[in-house]
Amino acid sequence: MPYQDLLAGLVELHVLYHAVHGEIFGLEMLRELERHGYRISPGTLYPLLHRLRHRGYLRSRELRLGRTRRRLYRATAKGRKALAVVHEHVQELLGELEERPARESRAIQAGAERTRS
């Protein structure tokens, strides 16, 4: 995917969003992220999950399913608060991104009308 460096922060937010809404595990998140067009490897996702846990945004627990072990992640209070704060900033950015094309479109239309007059 182009601009992977710019999208990296969105991947963390996407993971945190899902962890706020329920327990998540690595393979599930890989599939979810892929569904949204992100192409990341387990070698990228698992360190990301560990970083979020180390920073206090996620907590984890181990679930045993027979011989299989699965680490489940859930957002902490700090993670829920962080997502709420970031959400405000993302909304502001989206507003600006949507406002600028509309403003440019109006300017182009105004210029075209002046040319016709």
N, CA, C and O atoms as a GROMACS GRO file, in nm:
protein
  468
    1MET      N    1   0.085  -0.117   0.000
    1MET     CA    2   0.000   0.000   0.000
    1MET      C    3   0.090   0.124   0.000
    1MET      O    4   0.183   0.132   0.080
    2PRO      N    5   0.062   0.219  -0.087
    2PRO     CA    6   0.143   0.340  -0.088
    2PRO      C    7   0.124   0.421   0.040
    2PRO      O    8   0.021   0.410   0.107
    3TYR      N    9   0.223   0.501   0.073
    3TYR     CA   10   0.221   0.590   0.189
    3TYR      C   11   0.209   0.514   0.321
    3TYR      O   12   0.149   0.563   0.417
    4GLN      N   13   0.266   0.396   0.325
    4GLN     CA   14   0.261   0.313   0.445
    4GLN      C   15   0.313   0.388   0.568
    4GLN      O   16   0.263   0.369   0.679
    5ASP      N   17   0.414   0.472   0.548
    5ASP     CA   18   0.470   0.546   0.661
    5ASP      C   19   0.366   0.641   0.722
    5ASP      O   20   0.362   0.657   0.844
    6LEU      N   21   0.284   0.703   0.641
    6LEU     CA   22   0.180   0.792   0.692
    6LEU      C   23   0.063   0.716   0.754
    6LEU      O   24  -0.003   0.765   0.845
    7LEU      N   25   0.040   0.596   0.705
    7LEU     CA   26  -0.073   0.517   0.755
    7LEU      C   27  -0.041   0.441   0.883
    7LEU      O   28  -0.132   0.388   0.947
    8ALA      N   29   0.085   0.436   0.921
    8ALA     CA   30   0.126   0.357   1.038
    8ALA      C   31   0.051   0.399   1.164
    8ALA      O   32   0.008   0.314   1.241
    9GLY      N   33   0.035   0.528   1.185
    9GLY     CA   34  -0.038   0.574   1.303
    9GLY      C   35  -0.184   0.535   1.300
    9GLY      O   36  -0.246   0.512   1.404
   10LEU      N   37  -0.241   0.526   1.180
   10LEU     CA   38  -0.380   0.485   1.168
   10LEU      C   39  -0.398   0.338   1.206
   10LEU      O   40  -0.502   0.300   1.259
   11VAL      N   41  -0.298   0.257   1.180
   11VAL     CA   42  -0.306   0.115   1.216
   11VAL      C   43  -0.317   0.104   1.369
   11VAL      O   44  -0.399   0.028   1.419
   12GLU      N   45  -0.233   0.178   1.442
   12GLU     CA   46  -0.240   0.175   1.588
   12GLU      C   47  -0.378   0.219   1.636
   12GLU      O   48  -0.435   0.156   1.726
   13LEU      N   49  -0.432   0.324   1.578
   13LEU     CA   50  -0.564   0.371   1.617
   13LEU      C   51  -0.672   0.269   1.585
   13LEU      O   52  -0.766   0.250   1.662
   14HIS      N   53  -0.658   0.204   1.472
   14HIS     CA   54  -0.755   0.101   1.433
   14HIS      C   55  -0.753  -0.014   1.534
   14HIS      O   56  -0.859  -0.061   1.576
   15VAL      N   57  -0.635  -0.057   1.572
   15VAL     CA   58  -0.621  -0.165   1.671
   15VAL      C   59  -0.682  -0.120   1.803
   15VAL      O   60  -0.759  -0.194   1.865
   16LEU      N   61  -0.649   0.000   1.847
   16LEU     CA   62  -0.701   0.051   1.974
   16LEU      C   63  -0.853   0.062   1.970
   16LEU      O   64  -0.920   0.029   2.067
   17TYR      N   65  -0.906   0.107   1.860
   17TYR     CA   66  -1.052   0.116   1.844
   17TYR      C   67  -1.118  -0.019   1.870
   17TYR      O   68  -1.214  -0.029   1.947
   18HIS      N   69  -1.066  -0.122   1.806
   18HIS     CA   70  -1.127  -0.255   1.823
   18HIS      C   71  -1.107  -0.308   1.965
   18HIS      O   72  -1.194  -0.376   2.018
   19ALA      N   73  -0.993  -0.276   2.026
   19ALA     CA   74  -0.967  -0.321   2.163
   19ALA      C   75  -1.057  -0.250   2.263
   19ALA      O   76  -1.084  -0.303   2.371
   20VAL      N   77  -1.104  -0.131   2.230
   20VAL     CA   78  -1.200  -0.060   2.316
   20VAL      C   79  -1.334  -0.132   2.312
   20VAL      O   80  -1.406  -0.137   2.412
   21HIS      N   81  -1.368  -0.187   2.196
   21HIS     CA   82  -1.500  -0.247   2.177
   21HIS      C   83  -1.507  -0.396   2.206
   21HIS      O   84  -1.614  -0.455   2.197
   22GLY      N   85  -1.396  -0.457   2.241
   22GLY     CA   86  -1.396  -0.598   2.278
   22GLY      C   87  -1.257  -0.656   2.274
   22GLY      O   88  -1.163  -0.591   2.228
   23GLU      N   89  -1.243  -0.778   2.323
   23GLU     CA   90  -1.112  -0.842   2.321
   23GLU      C   91  -1.074  -0.874   2.176
   23GLU      O   92  -1.157  -0.912   2.094
   24ILE      N   93  -0.947  -0.857   2.149
   24ILE     CA   94  -0.894  -0.884   2.015
   24ILE      C   95  -0.775  -0.979   2.028
   24ILE      O   96  -0.717  -0.992   2.135
   25PHE      N   97  -0.741  -1.043   1.919
   25PHE     CA   98  -0.618  -1.122   1.913
   25PHE      C   99  -0.554  -1.098   1.777
   25PHE      O  100  -0.617  -1.049   1.684
   26GLY      N  101  -0.427  -1.132   1.768
   26GLY     CA  102  -0.345  -1.096   1.654
   26GLY      C  103  -0.401  -1.136   1.519
   26GLY      O  104  -0.416  -1.051   1.431
   27LEU      N  105  -0.433  -1.263   1.500
   27LEU     CA  106  -0.479  -1.310   1.369
   27LEU      C  107  -0.608  -1.239   1.329
   27LEU      O  108  -0.626  -1.203   1.213
   28GLU      N  109  -0.696  -1.221   1.424
   28GLU     CA  110  -0.821  -1.149   1.398
   28GLU      C  111  -0.792  -1.007   1.349
   28GLU      O  112  -0.856  -0.959   1.255
   29MET      N  113  -0.697  -0.939   1.413
   29MET     CA  114  -0.665  -0.803   1.374
   29MET      C  115  -0.596  -0.799   1.238
   29MET      O  116  -0.620  -0.706   1.160
   30LEU      N  117  -0.513  -0.896   1.208
   30LEU     CA  118  -0.451  -0.901   1.075
   30LEU      C  119  -0.560  -0.906   0.968
   30LEU      O  120  -0.552  -0.836   0.867
   31ARG      N  121  -0.660  -0.990   0.991
   31ARG     CA  122  -0.770  -1.002   0.894
   31ARG      C  123  -0.852  -0.873   0.886
   31ARG      O  124  -0.889  -0.829   0.777
   32GLU      N  125  -0.879  -0.814   1.001
   32GLU     CA  126  -0.957  -0.690   1.004
   32GLU      C  127  -0.883  -0.577   0.932
   32GLU      O  128  -0.941  -0.503   0.853
   33LEU      N  129  -0.756  -0.564   0.960
   33LEU     CA  130  -0.676  -0.460   0.896
   33LEU      C  131  -0.668  -0.483   0.745
   33LEU      O  132  -0.674  -0.389   0.667
   34GLU      N  133  -0.654  -0.609   0.706
   34GLU     CA  134  -0.648  -0.640   0.563
   34GLU      C  135  -0.780  -0.603   0.495
   34GLU      O  136  -0.781  -0.555   0.382
   35ARG      N  137  -0.890  -0.626   0.565
   35ARG     CA  138  -1.023  -0.592   0.512
   35ARG      C  139  -1.032  -0.441   0.482
   35ARG      O  140  -1.107  -0.400   0.393
   36HIS      N  141  -0.956  -0.362   0.555
   36HIS     CA  142  -0.956  -0.217   0.535
   36HIS      C  143  -0.841  -0.170   0.446
   36HIS      O  144  -0.817  -0.050   0.432
   37GLY      N  145  -0.771  -0.264   0.385
   37GLY     CA  146  -0.668  -0.228   0.289
   37GLY      C  147  -0.527  -0.219   0.344
   37GLY      O  148  -0.434  -0.191   0.269
   38TYR      N  149  -0.510  -0.243   0.474
   38TYR     CA  150  -0.375  -0.241   0.532
   38TYR      C  151  -0.310  -0.377   0.509
   38TYR      O  152  -0.372  -0.480   0.532
   39ARG      N  153  -0.188  -0.376   0.465
   39ARG     CA  154  -0.114  -0.500   0.443
   39ARG      C  155   0.004  -0.501   0.539
   39ARG      O  156   0.111  -0.449   0.507
   40ILE      N  157  -0.015  -0.560   0.655
   40ILE     CA  158   0.094  -0.568   0.751
   40ILE      C  159   0.116  -0.714   0.786
   40ILE      O  160   0.025  -0.796   0.778
   41SER      N  161   0.237  -0.745   0.826
   41SER     CA  162   0.273  -0.882   0.859
   41SER      C  163   0.259  -0.904   1.009
   41SER      O  164   0.252  -0.808   1.086
   42PRO      N  165   0.254  -1.031   1.051
   42PRO     CA  166   0.256  -1.059   1.195
   42PRO      C  167   0.379  -0.999   1.262
   42PRO      O  168   0.374  -0.959   1.378
   43GLY      N  169   0.491  -0.994   1.189
   43GLY     CA  170   0.613  -0.937   1.243
   43GLY      C  171   0.605  -0.787   1.268
   43GLY      O  172   0.690  -0.730   1.336
   44THR      N  173   0.502  -0.723   1.213
   44THR     CA  174   0.475  -0.582   1.240
   44THR      C  175   0.366  -0.567   1.346
   44THR      O  176   0.376  -0.483   1.435
   45LEU      N  177   0.261  -0.649   1.335
   45LEU     CA  178   0.147  -0.636   1.425
   45LEU      C  179   0.181  -0.673   1.569
   45LEU      O  180   0.146  -0.599   1.661
   46TYR      N  181   0.248  -0.786   1.589
   46TYR     CA  182   0.270  -0.830   1.727
   46TYR      C  183   0.359  -0.733   1.806
   46TYR      O  184   0.329  -0.707   1.922
   47PRO      N  185   0.465  -0.679   1.749
   47PRO     CA  186   0.539  -0.575   1.823
   47PRO      C  187   0.452  -0.451   1.850
   47PRO      O  188   0.467  -0.388   1.955
   48LEU      N  189   0.363  -0.417   1.757
   48LEU     CA  190   0.272  -0.305   1.778
   48LEU      C  191   0.182  -0.332   1.899
   48LEU      O  192   0.163  -0.244   1.983
   49LEU      N  193   0.126  -0.452   1.908
   49LEU     CA  194   0.042  -0.489   2.023
   49LEU      C  195   0.122  -0.480   2.153
   49LEU      O  196   0.072  -0.431   2.254
   50HIS      N  197   0.246  -0.530   2.150
   50HIS     CA  198   0.330  -0.525   2.270
   50HIS      C  199   0.363  -0.381   2.308
   50HIS      O  200   0.365  -0.348   2.427
   51ARG      N  201   0.387  -0.296   2.210
   51ARG     CA  202   0.415  -0.154   2.239
   51ARG      C  203   0.294  -0.088   2.304
   51ARG      O  204   0.308  -0.016   2.403
   52LEU      N  205   0.176  -0.112   2.249
   52LEU     CA  206   0.055  -0.054   2.306
   52LEU      C  207   0.032  -0.104   2.448
   52LEU      O  208  -0.013  -0.029   2.534
   53ARG      N  209   0.064  -0.230   2.473
   53ARG     CA  210   0.051  -0.285   2.609
   53ARG      C  211   0.154  -0.222   2.701
   53ARG      O  212   0.123  -0.185   2.814
   54HIS      N  213   0.278  -0.211   2.653
   54HIS     CA  214   0.386  -0.153   2.733
   54HIS      C  215   0.355  -0.007   2.770
   54HIS      O  216   0.389   0.038   2.880
   55ARG      N  217   0.293   0.065   2.680
   55ARG     CA  218   0.258   0.207   2.704
   55ARG      C  219   0.134   0.222   2.792
   55ARG      O  220   0.100   0.333   2.834
   56GLY      N  221   0.067   0.110   2.821
   56GLY     CA  222  -0.049   0.115   2.910
   56GLY      C  223  -0.182   0.132   2.841
   56GLY      O  224  -0.283   0.155   2.908
   57TYR      N  225  -0.186   0.123   2.708
   57TYR     CA  226  -0.311   0.139   2.634
   57TYR      C  227  -0.390   0.008   2.625
   57TYR      O  228  -0.513   0.010   2.611
   58LEU      N  229  -0.320  -0.104   2.634
   58LEU     CA  230  -0.383  -0.236   2.628
   58LEU      C  231  -0.340  -0.318   2.748
   58LEU      O  232  -0.234  -0.296   2.806
   59ARG      N  233  -0.426  -0.412   2.784
   59ARG     CA  234  -0.387  -0.516   2.879
   59ARG      C  235  -0.409  -0.647   2.805
   59ARG      O  236  -0.481  -0.652   2.705
   60SER      N  237  -0.347  -0.753   2.853
   60SER     CA  238  -0.361  -0.880   2.783
   60SER      C  239  -0.382  -0.993   2.882
   60SER      O  240  -0.351  -0.982   3.001
   61ARG      N  241  -0.436  -1.100   2.830
   61ARG     CA  242  -0.450  -1.223   2.907
   61ARG      C  243  -0.429  -1.339   2.812
   61ARG      O  244  -0.450  -1.327   2.691
   62GLU      N  245  -0.388  -1.450   2.867
   62GLU     CA  246  -0.364  -1.568   2.784
   62GLU      C  247  -0.483  -1.662   2.796
   62GLU      O  248  -0.533  -1.687   2.906
   63LEU      N  249  -0.526  -1.714   2.684
   63LEU     CA  250  -0.635  -1.809   2.678
   63LEU      C  251  -0.580  -1.938   2.621
   63LEU      O  252  -0.516  -1.938   2.516
   64ARG      N  253  -0.604  -2.047   2.689
   64ARG     CA  254  -0.559  -2.178   2.639
   64ARG      C  255  -0.678  -2.251   2.577
   64ARG      O  256  -0.784  -2.264   2.638
   65LEU      N  257  -0.657  -2.297   2.456
   65LEU     CA  258  -0.756  -2.376   2.382
   65LEU      C  259  -0.692  -2.509   2.346
   65LEU      O  260  -0.636  -2.524   2.238
   66GLY      N  261  -0.698  -2.603   2.437
   66GLY     CA  262  -0.626  -2.729   2.417
   66GLY      C  263  -0.477  -2.701   2.421
   66GLY      O  264  -0.426  -2.648   2.520
   67ARG      N  265  -0.409  -2.737   2.315
   67ARG     CA  266  -0.265  -2.710   2.307
   67ARG      C  267  -0.234  -2.567   2.260
   67ARG      O  268  -0.121  -2.520   2.272
   68THR      N  269  -0.334  -2.503   2.208
   68THR     CA  270  -0.315  -2.369   2.152
   68THR      C  271  -0.327  -2.263   2.260
   68THR      O  272  -0.414  -2.269   2.347
   69ARG      N  273  -0.238  -2.166   2.252
   69ARG     CA  274  -0.246  -2.049   2.340
   69ARG      C  275  -0.277  -1.928   2.255
   69ARG      O  276  -0.224  -1.911   2.145
   70ARG      N  277  -0.363  -1.845   2.306
   70ARG     CA  278  -0.398  -1.722   2.235
   70ARG      C  279  -0.389  -1.607   2.334
   70ARG      O  280  -0.442  -1.615   2.445
   71ARG      N  281  -0.321  -1.501   2.294
   71ARG     CA  282  -0.313  -1.381   2.378
   71ARG      C  283  -0.422  -1.286   2.333
   71ARG      O  284  -0.428  -1.246   2.217
   72LEU      N  285  -0.510  -1.250   2.427
   72LEU     CA  286  -0.620  -1.159   2.400
   72LEU      C  287  -0.586  -1.022   2.458
   72LEU      O  288  -0.530  -1.011   2.566
   73TYR      N  289  -0.622  -0.920   2.385
   73TYR     CA  290  -0.593  -0.782   2.424
   73TYR      C  291  -0.723  -0.705   2.439
   73TYR      O  292  -0.819  -0.726   2.365
   74ARG      N  293  -0.723  -0.616   2.536
   74ARG     CA  294  -0.838  -0.529   2.561
   74ARG      C  295  -0.786  -0.392   2.601
   74ARG      O  296  -0.681  -0.382   2.665
   75ALA      N  297  -0.855  -0.286   2.565
   75ALA     CA  298  -0.811  -0.151   2.600
   75ALA      C  299  -0.824  -0.129   2.750
   75ALA      O  300  -0.917  -0.178   2.814
   76THR      N  301  -0.731  -0.055   2.804
   76THR     CA  302  -0.736  -0.012   2.944
   76THR      C  303  -0.812   0.120   2.950
   76THR      O  304  -0.854   0.175   2.848
   77ALA      N  305  -0.831   0.171   3.071
   77ALA     CA  306  -0.894   0.303   3.087
   77ALA      C  307  -0.809   0.408   3.015
   77ALA      O  308  -0.864   0.498   2.950
   78LYS      N  309  -0.678   0.398   3.026
   78LYS     CA  310  -0.589   0.491   2.956
   78LYS      C  311  -0.607   0.481   2.805
   78LYS      O  312  -0.608   0.582   2.736
   79GLY      N  313  -0.623   0.360   2.753
   79GLY     CA  314  -0.645   0.339   2.611
   79GLY      C  315  -0.777   0.397   2.564
   79GLY      O  316  -0.784   0.456   2.456
   80ARG      N  317  -0.882   0.380   2.644
   80ARG     CA  318  -1.013   0.436   2.609
   80ARG      C  319  -1.008   0.588   2.608
   80ARG      O  320  -1.064   0.653   2.519
   81LYS      N  321  -0.942   0.646   2.708
   81LYS     CA  322  -0.929   0.792   2.713
   81LYS      C  323  -0.846   0.843   2.595
   81LYS      O  324  -0.882   0.943   2.532
   82ALA      N  325  -0.737   0.774   2.565
   82ALA     CA  326  -0.651   0.815   2.453
   82ALA      C  327  -0.729   0.813   2.322
   82ALA      O  328  -0.716   0.905   2.241
   83LEU      N  329  -0.809   0.710   2.302
   83LEU     CA  330  -0.887   0.702   2.178
   83LEU      C  331  -0.987   0.816   2.171
   83LEU      O  332  -1.009   0.872   2.064
   84ALA      N  333  -1.049   0.850   2.282
   84ALA     CA  334  -1.145   0.961   2.282
   84ALA      C  335  -1.076   1.093   2.248
   84ALA      O  336  -1.131   1.173   2.171
   85VAL      N  337  -0.959   1.117   2.302
   85VAL     CA  338  -0.886   1.241   2.275
   85VAL      C  339  -0.841   1.244   2.128
   85VAL      O  340  -0.857   1.346   2.060
   86VAL      N  341  -0.787   1.134   2.081
   86VAL     CA  342  -0.740   1.128   1.942
   86VAL      C  343  -0.858   1.143   1.846
   86VAL      O  344  -0.845   1.203   1.740
   87HIS      N  345  -0.972   1.088   1.884
   87HIS     CA  346  -1.092   1.098   1.801
   87HIS      C  347  -1.125   1.244   1.772
   87HIS      O  348  -1.160   1.279   1.659
   88GLU      N  349  -1.115   1.329   1.873
   88GLU     CA  350  -1.142   1.472   1.854
   88GLU      C  351  -1.047   1.533   1.751
   88GLU      O  352  -1.089   1.610   1.665
   89HIS      N  353  -0.921   1.497   1.760
   89HIS     CA  354  -0.822   1.550   1.666
   89HIS      C  355  -0.845   1.497   1.525
   89HIS      O  356  -0.830   1.570   1.427
   90VAL      N  357  -0.882   1.372   1.515
   90VAL     CA  358  -0.909   1.312   1.383
   90VAL      C  359  -1.032   1.379   1.321
   90VAL      O  360  -1.033   1.407   1.201
   91GLN      N  361  -1.135   1.404   1.402
   91GLN     CA  362  -1.255   1.473   1.352
   91GLN      C  363  -1.219   1.611   1.299
   91GLN      O  364  -1.268   1.654   1.194
   92GLU      N  365  -1.134   1.682   1.373
   92GLU     CA  366  -1.092   1.816   1.330
   92GLU      C  367  -1.017   1.809   1.197
   92GLU      O  368  -1.041   1.889   1.107
   93LEU      N  369  -0.927   1.713   1.186
   93LEU     CA  370  -0.851   1.696   1.062
   93LEU      C  371  -0.944   1.661   0.946
   93LEU      O  372  -0.932   1.717   0.838
   94LEU      N  373  -1.037   1.568   0.970
   94LEU     CA  374  -1.132   1.532   0.864
   94LEU      C  375  -1.213   1.652   0.819
   94LEU      O  376  -1.239   1.669   0.700
   95GLY      N  377  -1.252   1.736   0.914
   95GLY     CA  378  -1.326   1.857   0.878
   95GLY      C  379  -1.244   1.946   0.786
   95GLY      O  380  -1.296   1.999   0.688
   96GLU      N  381  -1.116   1.961   0.818
   96GLU     CA  382  -1.029   2.043   0.734
   96GLU      C  383  -1.009   1.979   0.597
   96GLU      O  384  -1.009   2.048   0.495
   97LEU      N  385  -0.991   1.848   0.595
   97LEU     CA  386  -0.971   1.780   0.467
   97LEU      C  387  -1.094   1.792   0.378
   97LEU      O  388  -1.082   1.807   0.256
   98GLU      N  389  -1.211   1.787   0.437
   98GLU     CA  390  -1.335   1.798   0.360
   98GLU      C  391  -1.366   1.942   0.324
   98GLU      O  392  -1.425   1.969   0.219
   99GLU      N  393  -1.327   2.034   0.410
   99GLU     CA  394  -1.355   2.176   0.386
   99GLU      C  395  -1.272   2.231   0.271
   99GLU      O  396  -1.323   2.308   0.190
  100ARG      N  397  -1.146   2.194   0.263
  100ARG     CA  398  -1.057   2.253   0.163
  100ARG      C  399  -1.102   2.223   0.020
  100ARG      O  400  -1.108   2.316  -0.060
  101PRO      N  401  -1.133   2.097  -0.015
  101PRO     CA  402  -1.180   2.074  -0.153
  101PRO      C  403  -1.307   2.151  -0.185
  101PRO      O  404  -1.324   2.199  -0.297
  102ALA      N  405  -1.397   2.164  -0.087
  102ALA     CA  406  -1.520   2.240  -0.111
  102ALA      C  407  -1.487   2.386  -0.136
  102ALA      O  408  -1.545   2.449  -0.225
  103ARG      N  409  -1.394   2.442  -0.059
  103ARG     CA  410  -1.353   2.581  -0.074
  103ARG      C  411  -1.286   2.601  -0.210
  103ARG      O  412  -1.313   2.700  -0.279
  104GLU      N  413  -1.199   2.507  -0.248
  104GLU     CA  414  -1.131   2.517  -0.378
  104GLU      C  415  -1.231   2.505  -0.492
  104GLU      O  416  -1.218   2.574  -0.593
  105SER      N  417  -1.329   2.419  -0.477
  105SER     CA  418  -1.431   2.402  -0.580
  105SER      C  419  -1.512   2.530  -0.597
  105SER      O  420  -1.543   2.570  -0.709
  106ARG      N  421  -1.546   2.595  -0.485
  106ARG     CA  422  -1.620   2.722  -0.493
  106ARG      C  423  -1.536   2.830  -0.561
  106ARG      O  424  -1.589   2.909  -0.639
  107ALA      N  425  -1.406   2.832  -0.533
  107ALA     CA  426  -1.317   2.932  -0.595
  107ALA      C  427  -1.308   2.908  -0.746
  107ALA      O  428  -1.308   3.003  -0.823
  108ILE      N  429  -1.301   2.784  -0.786
  108ILE     CA  430  -1.294   2.751  -0.929
  108ILE      C  431  -1.423   2.792  -0.997
  108ILE      O  432  -1.420   2.850  -1.106
  109GLN      N  433  -1.537   2.764  -0.934
  109GLN     CA  434  -1.665   2.802  -0.990
  109GLN      C  435  -1.677   2.954  -1.003
  109GLN      O  436  -1.726   3.004  -1.105
  110ALA      N  437  -1.633   3.027  -0.900
  110ALA     CA  438  -1.638   3.173  -0.902
  110ALA      C  439  -1.551   3.227  -1.016
  110ALA      O  440  -1.590   3.320  -1.086
  111GLY      N  441  -1.433   3.168  -1.034
  111GLY     CA  442  -1.344   3.210  -1.142
  111GLY      C  443  -1.406   3.184  -1.278
  111GLY      O  444  -1.391   3.266  -1.369
  112ALA      N  445  -1.474   3.071  -1.293
  112ALA     CA  446  -1.539   3.038  -1.419
  112ALA      C  447  -1.653   3.136  -1.449
  112ALA      O  448  -1.674   3.174  -1.564
  113GLU      N  449  -1.725   3.176  -1.345
  113GLU     CA  450  -1.837   3.269  -1.364
  113GLU      C  451  -1.784   3.407  -1.404
  113GLU      O  452  -1.844   3.475  -1.487
  114ARG      N  453  -1.671   3.448  -1.345
  114ARG     CA  454  -1.611   3.578  -1.380
  114ARG      C  455  -1.565   3.577  -1.526
  114ARG      O  456  -1.576   3.676  -1.597
  115THR      N  457  -1.512   3.462  -1.570
  115THR     CA  458  -1.465   3.450  -1.707
  115THR      C  459  -1.581   3.461  -1.806
  115THR      O  460  -1.565   3.521  -1.912
  116ARG      N  461  -1.695   3.405  -1.772
  116ARG     CA  462  -1.811   3.410  -1.860
  116ARG      C  463  -1.873   3.549  -1.866
  116ARG      O  464  -1.935   3.585  -1.966
  117SER      N  465  -1.857   3.626  -1.761
  117SER     CA  466  -1.923   3.759  -1.754
  117SER      C  467  -1.858   3.860  -1.842
  117SER      O  468  -1.902   3.975  -1.846
   0.00000   0.00000   0.00000
